[in-house]
Amino acid sequence: VQLVESGGGLAQPGGSLRLSCTASMIIFSVHDTAWYRQVAGKQRELVARITSGGTSEYVEGVEGRFTISVDRAENTVYLQMNNLKPEDAGVYYCNSIYGETAIYDWGQGTQVTVAP
């Protein structure tokens, strides 16, 4: 399975971005799915997850600002990011997960920068 993330870029504080992730196979309707963020020098951290049944969870700090969703028809998972803060910056990755474990090889990620 190949994962391709897109939609990152430069946003001002308070701005919005919508990240997309597509997969080369039908996976998002089968497994739970997550978005991760990695900052240089730190481990990749999970920021949002959605179960195959549609229940979503968020880490503290992004809840109420980020929304994860899956479009099964398009085999795409999205992360809508609103009211961005500088600490949201990093490279964002998606993956299917089993428990706390990512299932597939990582894609290239998409860079998010938040600055005036």
Secondary structure, DSSP 8 states (H G I E B T S, - for coil): --EEEE--EEE-TT--EEEEEEESSS-TTTSEEEEEEE-TTS--EEEEEE-TTS-EEE-TTTBTTEEEEEETTTTEEEEEE-S--GGG-EEEEEEEEETTEE-S-----EEEEE--
